[in-house]
Amino acid sequence: MAFDLSQEVSQNMPKDVKVSEVQQTSKPKPCCVCLDEKTARDECMLVSEDGRKQCADLISSYKSCMKEYGFNV
């Protein structure tokens, strides 16, 4: 038996809200965005003696990318 999330959500939402509207307004999970920036930042932090200073530009790039998706890091 398959579980239909859209049916469950629509039953618990006010009548004037459509399921497609709910799905469009939800933001992605933080683990699924900015993967290239995150990988570069993590690699730099692992190999650097002073990661905060040596990787500052990569950290800043990652934070900027996350903010574009609505995350405050």
mmCIF file as Biopython writes it, N, C-alpha, C and O atoms, coordinates in Angstrom:
data_model
#
loop_
_atom_site.group_PDB
_atom_site.id
_atom_site.type_symbol
_atom_site.label_atom_id
_atom_site.label_alt_id
_atom_site.label_comp_id
_atom_site.label_asym_id
_atom_site.label_entity_id
_atom_site.label_seq_id
_atom_site.pdbx_PDB_ins_code
_atom_site.Cartn_x
_atom_site.Cartn_y
_atom_site.Cartn_z
_atom_site.occupancy
_atom_site.B_iso_or_equiv
_atom_site.auth_seq_id
_atom_site.auth_asym_id
_atom_site.pdbx_PDB_model_num
ATOM 1   N N  . MET A ? 1  ? 0.841  -1.172 0.000  1.0 0.0 1  A 1 
ATOM 2   C CA . MET A ? 1  ? 0.000  0.000  0.000  1.0 0.0 1  A 1 
ATOM 3   C C  . MET A ? 1  ? 0.886  1.234  0.000  1.0 0.0 1  A 1 
ATOM 4   O O  . MET A ? 1  ? 1.698  1.408  0.908  1.0 0.0 1  A 1 
ATOM 5   N N  . ALA A ? 2  ? 0.745  2.090  -0.998 1.0 0.0 2  A 1 
ATOM 6   C CA . ALA A ? 2  ? 1.548  3.302  -1.125 1.0 0.0 2  A 1 
ATOM 7   C C  . ALA A ? 2  ? 0.924  4.434  -0.327 1.0 0.0 2  A 1 
ATOM 8   O O  . ALA A ? 2  ? -0.298 4.541  -0.224 1.0 0.0 2  A 1 
ATOM 9   N N  . PHE A ? 3  ? 1.773  5.266  0.229  1.0 0.0 3  A 1 
ATOM 10  C CA . PHE A ? 3  ? 1.327  6.408  1.016  1.0 0.0 3  A 1 
ATOM 11  C C  . PHE A ? 3  ? 1.329  7.636  0.122  1.0 0.0 3  A 1 
ATOM 12  O O  . PHE A ? 3  ? 2.354  7.962  -0.476 1.0 0.0 3  A 1 
ATOM 13  N N  . ASP A ? 4  ? 0.203  8.318  0.021  1.0 0.0 4  A 1 
ATOM 14  C CA . ASP A ? 4  ? 0.081  9.497  -0.822 1.0 0.0 4  A 1 
ATOM 15  C C  . ASP A ? 4  ? 0.151  10.740 0.061  1.0 0.0 4  A 1 
ATOM 16  O O  . ASP A ? 4  ? -0.827 11.104 0.714  1.0 0.0 4  A 1 
ATOM 17  N N  . LEU A ? 5  ? 1.316  11.387 0.076  1.0 0.0 5  A 1 
ATOM 18  C CA . LEU A ? 5  ? 1.532  12.558 0.910  1.0 0.0 5  A 1 
ATOM 19  C C  . LEU A ? 5  ? 0.622  13.715 0.508  1.0 0.0 5  A 1 
ATOM 20  O O  . LEU A ? 5  ? 0.153  14.454 1.374  1.0 0.0 5  A 1 
ATOM 21  N N  . SER A ? 6  ? 0.366  13.884 -0.766 1.0 0.0 6  A 1 
ATOM 22  C CA . SER A ? 6  ? -0.472 14.993 -1.204 1.0 0.0 6  A 1 
ATOM 23  C C  . SER A ? 6  ? -1.886 14.869 -0.648 1.0 0.0 6  A 1 
ATOM 24  O O  . SER A ? 6  ? -2.519 15.874 -0.323 1.0 0.0 6  A 1 
ATOM 25  N N  . GLN A ? 7  ? -2.374 13.653 -0.541 1.0 0.0 7  A 1 
ATOM 26  C CA . GLN A ? 7  ? -3.699 13.432 0.025  1.0 0.0 7  A 1 
ATOM 27  C C  . GLN A ? 7  ? -3.705 13.772 1.513  1.0 0.0 7  A 1 
ATOM 28  O O  . GLN A ? 7  ? -4.636 14.414 1.999  1.0 0.0 7  A 1 
ATOM 29  N N  . GLU A ? 8  ? -2.676 13.348 2.234  1.0 0.0 8  A 1 
ATOM 30  C CA . GLU A ? 8  ? -2.554 13.625 3.664  1.0 0.0 8  A 1 
ATOM 31  C C  . GLU A ? 8  ? -2.447 15.120 3.924  1.0 0.0 8  A 1 
ATOM 32  O O  . GLU A ? 8  ? -3.114 15.649 4.813  1.0 0.0 8  A 1 
ATOM 33  N N  . VAL A ? 9  ? -1.605 15.807 3.145  1.0 0.0 9  A 1 
ATOM 34  C CA . VAL A ? 9  ? -1.431 17.252 3.315  1.0 0.0 9  A 1 
ATOM 35  C C  . VAL A ? 9  ? -2.719 17.978 3.003  1.0 0.0 9  A 1 
ATOM 36  O O  . VAL A ? 9  ? -3.108 18.889 3.733  1.0 0.0 9  A 1 
ATOM 37  N N  . SER A ? 10 ? -3.384 17.593 1.933  1.0 0.0 10 A 1 
ATOM 38  C CA . SER A ? 10 ? -4.608 18.297 1.543  1.0 0.0 10 A 1 
ATOM 39  C C  . SER A ? 10 ? -5.717 18.111 2.574  1.0 0.0 10 A 1 
ATOM 40  O O  . SER A ? 10 ? -6.576 18.983 2.708  1.0 0.0 10 A 1 
ATOM 41  N N  . GLN A ? 11 ? -5.720 17.019 3.289  1.0 0.0 11 A 1 
ATOM 42  C CA . GLN A ? 11 ? -6.745 16.803 4.305  1.0 0.0 11 A 1 
ATOM 43  C C  . GLN A ? 11 ? -6.517 17.680 5.529  1.0 0.0 11 A 1 
ATOM 44  O O  . GLN A ? 11 ? -7.473 18.040 6.216  1.0 0.0 11 A 1 
ATOM 45  N N  . ASN A ? 12 ? -5.253 18.031 5.812  1.0 0.0 12 A 1 
ATOM 46  C CA . ASN A ? 12 ? -4.925 18.809 6.990  1.0 0.0 12 A 1 
ATOM 47  C C  . ASN A ? 12 ? -4.766 20.303 6.716  1.0 0.0 12 A 1 
ATOM 48  O O  . ASN A ? 12 ? -4.555 21.072 7.654  1.0 0.0 12 A 1 
ATOM 49  N N  . MET A ? 13 ? -4.859 20.728 5.478  1.0 0.0 13 A 1 
ATOM 50  C CA . MET A ? 13 ? -4.696 22.125 5.115  1.0 0.0 13 A 1 
ATOM 51  C C  . MET A ? 13 ? -6.063 22.787 5.003  1.0 0.0 13 A 1 
ATOM 52  O O  . MET A ? 13 ? -7.067 22.111 4.778  1.0 0.0 13 A 1 
ATOM 53  N N  . PRO A ? 14 ? -6.104 24.116 5.162  1.0 0.0 14 A 1 
ATOM 54  C CA . PRO A ? 14 ? -7.361 24.831 4.929  1.0 0.0 14 A 1 
ATOM 55  C C  . PRO A ? 14 ? -7.838 24.597 3.501  1.0 0.0 14 A 1 
ATOM 56  O O  . PRO A ? 14 ? -7.035 24.331 2.607  1.0 0.0 14 A 1 
ATOM 57  N N  . LYS A ? 15 ? -9.123 24.695 3.297  1.0 0.0 15 A 1 
ATOM 58  C CA . LYS A ? 15 ? -9.709 24.353 1.995  1.0 0.0 15 A 1 
ATOM 59  C C  . LYS A ? 15 ? -9.218 25.247 0.863  1.0 0.0 15 A 1 
ATOM 60  O O  . LYS A ? 15 ? -9.194 24.801 -0.284 1.0 0.0 15 A 1 
ATOM 61  N N  . ASP A ? 16 ? -8.825 26.488 1.136  1.0 0.0 16 A 1 
ATOM 62  C CA . ASP A ? 16 ? -8.428 27.403 0.076  1.0 0.0 16 A 1 
ATOM 63  C C  . ASP A ? 16 ? -6.947 27.273 -0.324 1.0 0.0 16 A 1 
ATOM 64  O O  . ASP A ? 16 ? -6.496 27.989 -1.219 1.0 0.0 16 A 1 
ATOM 65  N N  . VAL A ? 17 ? -6.195 26.388 0.310  1.0 0.0 17 A 1 
ATOM 66  C CA . VAL A ? 17 ? -4.786 26.175 -0.015 1.0 0.0 17 A 1 
ATOM 67  C C  . VAL A ? 17 ? -4.658 24.897 -0.832 1.0 0.0 17 A 1 
ATOM 68  O O  . VAL A ? 17 ? -5.163 23.847 -0.435 1.0 0.0 17 A 1 
ATOM 69  N N  . LYS A ? 18 ? -3.988 24.987 -1.963 1.0 0.0 18 A 1 
ATOM 70  C CA . LYS A ? 18 ? -3.780 23.828 -2.820 1.0 0.0 18 A 1 
ATOM 71  C C  . LYS A ? 18 ? -2.459 23.159 -2.466 1.0 0.0 18 A 1 
ATOM 72  O O  . LYS A ? 18 ? -1.526 23.820 -2.009 1.0 0.0 18 A 1 
ATOM 73  N N  . VAL A ? 19 ? -2.381 21.855 -2.677 1.0 0.0 19 A 1 
ATOM 74  C CA . VAL A ? 19 ? -1.172 21.086 -2.378 1.0 0.0 19 A 1 
ATOM 75  C C  . VAL A ? 19 ? -0.006 21.608 -3.196 1.0 0.0 19 A 1 
ATOM 76  O O  . VAL A ? 19 ? 1.109  21.695 -2.680 1.0 0.0 19 A 1 
ATOM 77  N N  . SER A ? 20 ? -0.228 21.958 -4.456 1.0 0.0 20 A 1 
ATOM 78  C CA . SER A ? 20 ? 0.858  22.442 -5.301 1.0 0.0 20 A 1 
ATOM 79  C C  . SER A ? 20 ? 1.445  23.738 -4.753 1.0 0.0 20 A 1 
ATOM 80  O O  . SER A ? 20 ? 2.643  23.979 -4.900 1.0 0.0 20 A 1 
ATOM 81  N N  . GLU A ? 21 ? 0.628  24.570 -4.129 1.0 0.0 21 A 1 
ATOM 82  C CA . GLU A ? 21 ? 1.122  25.800 -3.516 1.0 0.0 21 A 1 
ATOM 83  C C  . GLU A ? 21 ? 2.014  25.492 -2.318 1.0 0.0 21 A 1 
ATOM 84  O O  . GLU A ? 21 ? 3.025  26.162 -2.110 1.0 0.0 21 A 1 
ATOM 85  N N  . VAL A ? 22 ? 1.655  24.507 -1.549 1.0 0.0 22 A 1 
ATOM 86  C CA . VAL A ? 22 ? 2.454  24.112 -0.395 1.0 0.0 22 A 1 
ATOM 87  C C  . VAL A ? 22 ? 3.796  23.574 -0.860 1.0 0.0 22 A 1 
ATOM 88  O O  . VAL A ? 22 ? 4.825  23.910 -0.274 1.0 0.0 22 A 1 
ATOM 89  N N  . GLN A ? 23 ? 3.812  22.757 -1.888 1.0 0.0 23 A 1 
ATOM 90  C CA . GLN A ? 23 ? 5.044  22.168 -2.394 1.0 0.0 23 A 1 
ATOM 91  C C  . GLN A ? 23 ? 5.958  23.224 -2.991 1.0 0.0 23 A 1 
ATOM 92  O O  . GLN A ? 23 ? 7.178  23.109 -2.872 1.0 0.0 23 A 1 
ATOM 93  N N  . GLN A ? 24 ? 5.403  24.259 -3.637 1.0 0.0 24 A 1 
ATOM 94  C CA . GLN A ? 24 ? 6.211  25.301 -4.251 1.0 0.0 24 A 1 
ATOM 95  C C  . GLN A ? 24 ? 6.848  26.213 -3.212 1.0 0.0 24 A 1 
ATOM 96  O O  . GLN A ? 24 ? 7.943  26.725 -3.443 1.0 0.0 24 A 1 
ATOM 97  N N  . THR A ? 25 ? 6.199  26.427 -2.085 1.0 0.0 25 A 1 
ATOM 98  C CA . THR A ? 25 ? 6.719  27.344 -1.086 1.0 0.0 25 A 1 
ATOM 99  C C  . THR A ? 25 ? 7.709  26.688 -0.137 1.0 0.0 25 A 1 
ATOM 100 O O  . THR A ? 25 ? 8.391  27.398 0.603  1.0 0.0 25 A 1 
ATOM 101 N N  . SER A ? 26 ? 7.816  25.366 -0.127 1.0 0.0 26 A 1 
ATOM 102 C CA . SER A ? 26 ? 8.767  24.712 0.763  1.0 0.0 26 A 1 
ATOM 103 C C  . SER A ? 26 ? 10.167 24.830 0.169  1.0 0.0 26 A 1 
ATOM 104 O O  . SER A ? 26 ? 10.350 24.671 -1.038 1.0 0.0 26 A 1 
ATOM 105 N N  . LYS A ? 27 ? 11.153 25.111 1.021  1.0 0.0 27 A 1 
ATOM 106 C CA . LYS A ? 27 ? 12.511 25.265 0.518  1.0 0.0 27 A 1 
ATOM 107 C C  . LYS A ? 27 ? 13.246 23.931 0.605  1.0 0.0 27 A 1 
ATOM 108 O O  . LYS A ? 27 ? 12.851 23.043 1.361  1.0 0.0 27 A 1 
ATOM 109 N N  . PRO A ? 28 ? 14.315 23.799 -0.173 1.0 0.0 28 A 1 
ATOM 110 C CA . PRO A ? 28 ? 15.049 22.530 -0.189 1.0 0.0 28 A 1 
ATOM 111 C C  . PRO A ? 28 ? 15.761 22.291 1.141  1.0 0.0 28 A 1 
ATOM 112 O O  . PRO A ? 28 ? 15.918 23.203 1.953  1.0 0.0 28 A 1 
ATOM 113 N N  . LYS A ? 29 ? 16.176 21.081 1.337  1.0 0.0 29 A 1 
ATOM 114 C CA . LYS A ? 29 ? 16.926 20.735 2.540  1.0 0.0 29 A 1 
ATOM 115 C C  . LYS A ? 29 ? 18.340 21.310 2.416  1.0 0.0 29 A 1 
ATOM 116 O O  . LYS A ? 29 ? 18.894 21.361 1.318  1.0 0.0 29 A 1 
ATOM 117 N N  . PRO A ? 30 ? 18.924 21.740 3.533  1.0 0.0 30 A 1 
ATOM 118 C CA . PRO A ? 30 ? 20.264 22.338 3.466  1.0 0.0 30 A 1 
ATOM 119 C C  . PRO A ? 30 ? 21.338 21.364 2.974  1.0 0.0 30 A 1 
ATOM 120 O O  . PRO A ? 30 ? 22.361 21.795 2.440  1.0 0.0 30 A 1 
ATOM 121 N N  . CYS A ? 31 ? 21.122 20.090 3.143  1.0 0.0 31 A 1 
ATOM 122 C CA . CYS A ? 31 ? 22.122 19.113 2.694  1.0 0.0 31 A 1 
ATOM 123 C C  . CYS A ? 31 ? 22.131 18.941 1.176  1.0 0.0 31 A 1 
ATOM 124 O O  . CYS A ? 31 ? 23.046 18.329 0.623  1.0 0.0 31 A 1 
ATOM 125 N N  . CYS A ? 32 ? 21.121 19.475 0.510  1.0 0.0 32 A 1 
ATOM 126 C CA . CYS A ? 32 ? 20.965 19.226 -0.926 1.0 0.0 32 A 1 
ATOM 127 C C  . CYS A ? 32 ? 21.340 20.421 -1.803 1.0 0.0 32 A 1 
ATOM 128 O O  . CYS A ? 32 ? 21.209 20.347 -3.025 1.0 0.0 32 A 1 
ATOM 129 N N  . VAL A ? 33 ? 21.799 21.506 -1.209 1.0 0.0 33 A 1 
ATOM 130 C CA . VAL A ? 33 ? 22.161 22.688 -1.984 1.0 0.0 33 A 1 
ATOM 131 C C  . VAL A ? 33 ? 23.618 23.061 -1.725 1.0 0.0 33 A 1 
ATOM 132 O O  . VAL A ? 33 ? 24.197 22.666 -0.714 1.0 0.0 33 A 1 
ATOM 133 N N  . CYS A ? 34 ? 24.193 23.810 -2.627 1.0 0.0 34 A 1 
ATOM 134 C CA . CYS A ? 34 ? 25.565 24.329 -2.496 1.0 0.0 34 A 1 
ATOM 135 C C  . CYS A ? 34 ? 26.589 23.217 -2.293 1.0 0.0 34 A 1 
ATOM 136 O O  . CYS A ? 34 ? 27.518 23.366 -1.499 1.0 0.0 34 A 1 
ATOM 137 N N  . LEU A ? 35 ? 26.429 22.133 -2.989 1.0 0.0 35 A 1 
ATOM 138 C CA . LEU A ? 35 ? 27.303 20.983 -2.798 1.0 0.0 35 A 1 
ATOM 139 C C  . LEU A ? 35 ? 28.747 21.262 -3.208 1.0 0.0 35 A 1 
ATOM 140 O O  . LEU A ? 35 ? 29.673 20.835 -2.520 1.0 0.0 35 A 1 
ATOM 141 N N  . ASP A ? 36 ? 28.953 21.973 -4.318 1.0 0.0 36 A 1 
ATOM 142 C CA . ASP A ? 36 ? 30.312 22.268 -4.764 1.0 0.0 36 A 1 
ATOM 143 C C  . ASP A ? 36 ? 31.031 23.177 -3.771 1.0 0.0 36 A 1 
ATOM 144 O O  . ASP A ? 36 ? 32.198 22.958 -3.446 1.0 0.0 36 A 1 
ATOM 145 N N  . GLU A ? 37 ? 30.318 24.204 -3.291 1.0 0.0 37 A 1 
ATOM 146 C CA . GLU A ? 37 ? 30.898 25.133 -2.328 1.0 0.0 37 A 1 
ATOM 147 C C  . GLU A ? 37 ? 31.222 24.428 -1.011 1.0 0.0 37 A 1 
ATOM 148 O O  . GLU A ? 37 ? 32.257 24.678 -0.393 1.0 0.0 37 A 1 
ATOM 149 N N  . LYS A ? 38 ? 30.327 23.556 -0.602 1.0 0.0 38 A 1 
ATOM 150 C CA . LYS A ? 38 ? 30.527 22.824 0.646  1.0 0.0 38 A 1 
ATOM 151 C C  . LYS A ? 38 ? 31.736 21.886 0.541  1.0 0.0 38 A 1 
ATOM 152 O O  . LYS A ? 38 ? 32.543 21.804 1.467  1.0 0.0 38 A 1 
ATOM 153 N N  . THR A ? 39 ? 31.856 21.190 -0.572 1.0 0.0 39 A 1 
ATOM 154 C CA . THR A ? 39 ? 32.969 20.264 -0.772 1.0 0.0 39 A 1 
ATOM 155 C C  . THR A ? 39 ? 34.299 21.008 -0.769 1.0 0.0 39 A 1 
ATOM 156 O O  . THR A ? 39 ? 35.257 20.573 -0.130 1.0 0.0 39 A 1 
ATOM 157 N N  . ALA A ? 40 ? 34.357 22.121 -1.480 1.0 0.0 40 A 1 
ATOM 158 C CA . ALA A ? 40 ? 35.595 22.904 -1.539 1.0 0.0 40 A 1 
ATOM 159 C C  . ALA A ? 40 ? 35.953 23.434 -0.152 1.0 0.0 40 A 1 
ATOM 160 O O  . ALA A ? 40 ? 37.115 23.387 0.251  1.0 0.0 40 A 1 
ATOM 161 N N  . ARG A ? 41 ? 34.965 23.934 0.572  1.0 0.0 41 A 1 
ATOM 162 C CA . ARG A ? 41 ? 35.197 24.436 1.931  1.0 0.0 41 A 1 
ATOM 163 C C  . ARG A ? 41 ? 35.709 23.329 2.844  1.0 0.0 41 A 1 
ATOM 164 O O  . ARG A ? 41 ? 36.686 23.522 3.568  1.0 0.0 41 A 1 
ATOM 165 N N  . ASP A ? 42 ? 35.063 22.183 2.814  1.0 0.0 42 A 1 
ATOM 166 C CA . ASP A ? 42 ? 35.441 21.068 3.685  1.0 0.0 42 A 1 
ATOM 167 C C  . ASP A ? 42 ? 36.845 20.553 3.382  1.0 0.0 42 A 1 
ATOM 168 O O  . ASP A ? 42 ? 37.617 20.281 4.302  1.0 0.0 42 A 1 
ATOM 169 N N  . GLU A ? 43 ? 37.177 20.420 2.109  1.0 0.0 43 A 1 
ATOM 170 C CA . GLU A ? 43 ? 38.514 19.957 1.727  1.0 0.0 43 A 1 
ATOM 171 C C  . GLU A ? 43 ? 39.583 20.932 2.193  1.0 0.0 43 A 1 
ATOM 172 O O  . GLU A ? 43 ? 40.630 20.522 2.694  1.0 0.0 43 A 1 
ATOM 173 N N  . CYS A ? 44 ? 39.321 22.210 2.030  1.0 0.0 44 A 1 
ATOM 174 C CA . CYS A ? 44 ? 40.268 23.231 2.468  1.0 0.0 44 A 1 
ATOM 175 C C  . CYS A ? 44 ? 40.457 23.170 3.979  1.0 0.0 44 A 1 
ATOM 176 O O  . CYS A ? 44 ? 41.584 23.253 4.466  1.0 0.0 44 A 1 
ATOM 177 N N  . MET A ? 45 ? 39.377 23.028 4.713  1.0 0.0 45 A 1 
ATOM 178 C CA . MET A ? 45 ? 39.455 22.978 6.171  1.0 0.0 45 A 1 
ATOM 179 C C  . MET A ? 45 ? 40.249 21.754 6.641  1.0 0.0 45 A 1 
ATOM 180 O O  . MET A ? 45 ? 40.951 21.823 7.650  1.0 0.0 45 A 1 
ATOM 181 N N  . LEU A ? 46 ? 40.143 20.654 5.926  1.0 0.0 46 A 1 
ATOM 182 C CA . LEU A ? 46 ? 40.840 19.431 6.323  1.0 0.0 46 A 1 
ATOM 183 C C  . LEU A ? 46 ? 42.347 19.507 6.118  1.0 0.0 46 A 1 
ATOM 184 O O  . LEU A ? 46 ? 43.109 18.946 6.905  1.0 0.0 46 A 1 
ATOM 185 N N  . VAL A ? 47 ? 42.778 20.189 5.077  1.0 0.0 47 A 1 
ATOM 186 C CA . VAL A ? 47 ? 44.201 20.204 4.754  1.0 0.0 47 A 1 
ATOM 187 C C  . VAL A ? 47 ? 44.928 21.449 5.259  1.0 0.0 47 A 1 
ATOM 188 O O  . VAL A ? 47 ? 46.153 21.521 5.171  1.0 0.0 47 A 1 
ATOM 189 N N  . SER A ? 48 ? 44.201 22.420 5.782  1.0 0.0 48 A 1 
ATOM 190 C CA . SER A ? 48 ? 44.814 23.672 6.225  1.0 0.0 48 A 1 
ATOM 191 C C  . SER A ? 48 ? 45.194 23.620 7.692  1.0 0.0 48 A 1 
ATOM 192 O O  . SER A ? 48 ? 44.542 22.968 8.508  1.0 0.0 48 A 1 
ATOM 193 N N  . GLU A ? 49 ? 46.282 24.335 8.002  1.0 0.0 49 A 1 
ATOM 194 C CA . GLU A ? 49 ? 46.678 24.458 9.399  1.0 0.0 49 A 1 
ATOM 195 C C  . GLU A ? 49 ? 45.745 25.404 10.143 1.0 0.0 49 A 1 
ATOM 196 O O  . GLU A ? 49 ? 45.342 25.131 11.273 1.0 0.0 49 A 1 
ATOM 197 N N  . ASP A ? 50 ? 45.403 26.523 9.499  1.0 0.0 50 A 1 
ATOM 198 C CA . ASP A ? 50 ? 44.494 27.494 10.085 1.0 0.0 50 A 1 
ATOM 199 C C  . ASP A ? 50 ? 43.346 27.706 9.103  1.0 0.0 50 A 1 
ATOM 200 O O  . ASP A ? 50 ? 43.367 28.634 8.294  1.0 0.0 50 A 1 
ATOM 201 N N  . GLY A ? 51 ? 42.350 26.837 9.185  1.0 0.0 51 A 1 
ATOM 202 C CA . GLY A ? 51 ? 41.246 26.835 8.236  1.0 0.0 51 A 1 
ATOM 203 C C  . GLY A ? 51 ? 40.448 28.120 8.183  1.0 0.0 51 A 1 
ATOM 204 O O  . GLY A ? 51 ? 40.012 28.537 7.110  1.0 0.0 51 A 1 
ATOM 205 N N  . ARG A ? 52 ? 40.254 28.746 9.318  1.0 0.0 52 A 1 
ATOM 206 C CA . ARG A ? 52 ? 39.461 29.985 9.333  1.0 0.0 52 A 1 
ATOM 207 C C  . ARG A ? 52 ? 40.087 31.071 8.472  1.0 0.0 52 A 1 
ATOM 208 O O  . ARG A ? 52 ? 39.380 31.803 7.779  1.0 0.0 52 A 1 
ATOM 209 N N  . LYS A ? 53 ? 41.402 31.178 8.511  1.0 0.0 53 A 1 
ATOM 210 C CA . LYS A ? 53 ? 42.085 32.216 7.732  1.0 0.0 53 A 1 
ATOM 211 C C  . LYS A ? 53 ? 42.322 31.769 6.293  1.0 0.0 53 A 1 
ATOM 212 O O  . LYS A ? 53 ? 42.036 32.512 5.353  1.0 0.0 53 A 1 
ATOM 213 N N  . GLN A ? 54 ? 42.835 30.573 6.123  1.0 0.0 54 A 1 
ATOM 214 C CA . GLN A ? 54 ? 43.210 30.100 4.796  1.0 0.0 54 A 1 
ATOM 215 C C  . GLN A ? 54 ? 42.002 29.784 3.916  1.0 0.0 54 A 1 
ATOM 216 O O  . GLN A ? 54 ? 42.112 29.811 2.691  1.0 0.0 54 A 1 
ATOM 217 N N  . CYS A ? 55 ? 40.868 29.488 4.512  1.0 0.0 55 A 1 
ATOM 218 C CA . CYS A ? 55 ? 39.686 29.101 3.743  1.0 0.0 55 A 1 
ATOM 219 C C  . CYS A ? 55 ? 38.572 30.148 3.820  1.0 0.0 55 A 1 
ATOM 220 O O  . CYS A ? 55 ? 37.420 29.856 3.498  1.0 0.0 55 A 1 
ATOM 221 N N  . ALA A ? 56 ? 38.910 31.347 4.242  1.0 0.0 56 A 1 
ATOM 222 C CA . ALA A ? 56 ? 37.900 32.389 4.463  1.0 0.0 56 A 1 
ATOM 223 C C  . ALA A ? 56 ? 37.067 32.663 3.215  1.0 0.0 56 A 1 
ATOM 224 O O  . ALA A ? 56 ? 35.853 32.843 3.308  1.0 0.0 56 A 1 
ATOM 225 N N  . ASP A ? 57 ? 37.708 32.695 2.049  1.0 0.0 57 A 1 
ATOM 226 C CA . ASP A ? 57 ? 36.959 32.962 0.821  1.0 0.0 57 A 1 
ATOM 227 C C  . ASP A ? 57 ? 35.992 31.828 0.483  1.0 0.0 57 A 1 
ATOM 228 O O  . ASP A ? 57 ? 34.893 32.080 -0.009 1.0 0.0 57 A 1 
ATOM 229 N N  . LEU A ? 58 ? 36.385 30.599 0.740  1.0 0.0 58 A 1 
ATOM 230 C CA . LEU A ? 58 ? 35.504 29.453 0.481  1.0 0.0 58 A 1 
ATOM 231 C C  . LEU A ? 58 ? 34.354 29.396 1.484  1.0 0.0 58 A 1 
ATOM 232 O O  . LEU A ? 58 ? 33.233 29.028 1.132  1.0 0.0 58 A 1 
ATOM 233 N N  . ILE A ? 59 ? 34.635 29.758 2.722  1.0 0.0 59 A 1 
ATOM 234 C CA . ILE A ? 59 ? 33.588 29.808 3.740  1.0 0.0 59 A 1 
ATOM 235 C C  . ILE A ? 59 ? 32.567 30.876 3.381  1.0 0.0 59 A 1 
ATOM 236 O O  . ILE A ? 59 ? 31.360 30.658 3.487  1.0 0.0 59 A 1 
ATOM 237 N N  . SER A ? 60 ? 33.062 32.029 2.957  1.0 0.0 60 A 1 
ATOM 238 C CA . SER A ? 60 ? 32.183 33.124 2.552  1.0 0.0 60 A 1 
ATOM 239 C C  . SER A ? 60 ? 31.327 32.742 1.347  1.0 0.0 60 A 1 
ATOM 240 O O  . SER A ? 60 ? 30.142 33.067 1.287  1.0 0.0 60 A 1 
ATOM 241 N N  . SER A ? 61 ? 31.934 32.058 0.403  1.0 0.0 61 A 1 
ATOM 242 C CA . SER A ? 61 ? 31.210 31.609 -0.787 1.0 0.0 61 A 1 
ATOM 243 C C  . SER A ? 61 ? 30.089 30.640 -0.414 1.0 0.0 61 A 1 
ATOM 244 O O  . SER A ? 61 ? 28.984 30.717 -0.949 1.0 0.0 61 A 1 
ATOM 245 N N  . TYR A ? 62 ? 30.389 29.730 0.508  1.0 0.0 62 A 1 
ATOM 246 C CA . TYR A ? 62 ? 29.383 28.762 0.959  1.0 0.0 62 A 1 
ATOM 247 C C  . TYR A ? 62 ? 28.229 29.470 1.676  1.0 0.0 62 A 1 
ATOM 248 O O  . TYR A ? 62 ? 27.061 29.162 1.436  1.0 0.0 62 A 1 
ATOM 249 N N  . LYS A ? 63 ? 28.562 30.413 2.550  1.0 0.0 63 A 1 
ATOM 250 C CA . LYS A ? 63 ? 27.528 31.151 3.279  1.0 0.0 63 A 1 
ATOM 251 C C  . LYS A ? 63 ? 26.639 31.946 2.321  1.0 0.0 63 A 1 
ATOM 252 O O  . LYS A ? 63 ? 25.421 31.986 2.492  1.0 0.0 63 A 1 
ATOM 253 N N  . SER A ? 64 ? 27.243 32.575 1.321  1.0 0.0 64 A 1 
ATOM 254 C CA . SER A ? 64 ? 26.473 33.339 0.335  1.0 0.0 64 A 1 
ATOM 255 C C  . SER A ? 64 ? 25.521 32.444 -0.438 1.0 0.0 64 A 1 
ATOM 256 O O  . SER A ? 64 ? 24.367 32.800 -0.680 1.0 0.0 64 A 1 
ATOM 257 N N  . CYS A ? 65 ? 26.019 31.282 -0.821 1.0 0.0 65 A 1 
ATOM 258 C CA . CYS A ? 65 ? 25.179 30.333 -1.553 1.0 0.0 65 A 1 
ATOM 259 C C  . CYS A ? 65 ? 23.995 29.885 -0.701 1.0 0.0 65 A 1 
ATOM 260 O O  . CYS A ? 65 ? 22.864 29.829 -1.184 1.0 0.0 65 A 1 
ATOM 261 N N  . MET A ? 66 ? 24.252 29.569 0.557  1.0 0.0 66 A 1 
ATOM 262 C CA . MET A ? 66 ? 23.179 29.123 1.447  1.0 0.0 66 A 1 
ATOM 263 C C  . MET A ? 66 ? 22.142 30.218 1.664  1.0 0.0 66 A 1 
ATOM 264 O O  . MET A ? 66 ? 20.948 29.931 1.754  1.0 0.0 66 A 1 
ATOM 265 N N  . LYS A ? 67 ? 22.585 31.462 1.748  1.0 0.0 67 A 1 
ATOM 266 C CA . LYS A ? 67 ? 21.648 32.582 1.929  1.0 0.0 67 A 1 
ATOM 267 C C  . LYS A ? 67 ? 20.733 32.723 0.728  1.0 0.0 67 A 1 
ATOM 268 O O  . LYS A ? 67 ? 19.574 33.111 0.876  1.0 0.0 67 A 1 
ATOM 269 N N  . GLU A ? 68 ? 21.235 32.414 -0.456 1.0 0.0 68 A 1 
ATOM 270 C CA . GLU A ? 68 ? 20.414 32.465 -1.657 1.0 0.0 68 A 1 
ATOM 271 C C  . GLU A ? 68 ? 19.239 31.500 -1.589 1.0 0.0 68 A 1 
ATOM 272 O O  . GLU A ? 68 ? 18.204 31.727 -2.216 1.0 0.0 68 A 1 
ATOM 273 N N  . TYR A ? 69 ? 19.399 30.429 -0.829 1.0 0.0 69 A 1 
ATOM 274 C CA . TYR A ? 69 ? 18.346 29.448 -0.663 1.0 0.0 69 A 1 
ATOM 275 C C  . TYR A ? 69 ? 17.514 29.702 0.589  1.0 0.0 69 A 1 
ATOM 276 O O  . TYR A ? 69 ? 16.607 28.929 0.900  1.0 0.0 69 A 1 
ATOM 277 N N  . GLY A ? 70 ? 17.817 30.780 1.309  1.0 0.0 70 A 1 
ATOM 278 C CA . GLY A ? 70 ? 17.021 31.145 2.469  1.0 0.0 70 A 1 
ATOM 279 C C  . GLY A ? 70 ? 17.536 30.622 3.800  1.0 0.0 70 A 1 
ATOM 280 O O  . GLY A ? 70 ? 16.824 30.682 4.802  1.0 0.0 70 A 1 
ATOM 281 N N  . PHE A ? 71 ? 18.760 30.111 3.827  1.0 0.0 71 A 1 
ATOM 282 C CA . PHE A ? 71 ? 19.334 29.601 5.072  1.0 0.0 71 A 1 
ATOM 283 C C  . PHE A ? 71 ? 20.264 30.648 5.673  1.0 0.0 71 A 1 
ATOM 284 O O  . PHE A ? 71 ? 21.021 31.298 4.951  1.0 0.0 71 A 1 
ATOM 285 N N  . ASN A ? 72 ? 20.210 30.809 6.971  1.0 0.0 72 A 1 
ATOM 286 C CA . ASN A ? 72 ? 21.074 31.759 7.664  1.0 0.0 72 A 1 
ATOM 287 C C  . ASN A ? 72 ? 22.133 30.992 8.432  1.0 0.0 72 A 1 
ATOM 288 O O  . ASN A ? 72 ? 21.869 30.466 9.513  1.0 0.0 72 A 1 
ATOM 289 N N  . VAL A ? 73 ? 23.343 30.929 7.867  1.0 0.0 73 A 1 
ATOM 290 C CA . VAL A ? 73 ? 24.425 30.186 8.511  1.0 0.0 73 A 1 
ATOM 291 C C  . VAL A ? 73 ? 25.508 31.123 9.002  1.0 0.0 73 A 1 
ATOM 292 O O  . VAL A ? 73 ? 26.502 30.674 9.572  1.0 0.0 73 A 1 
#
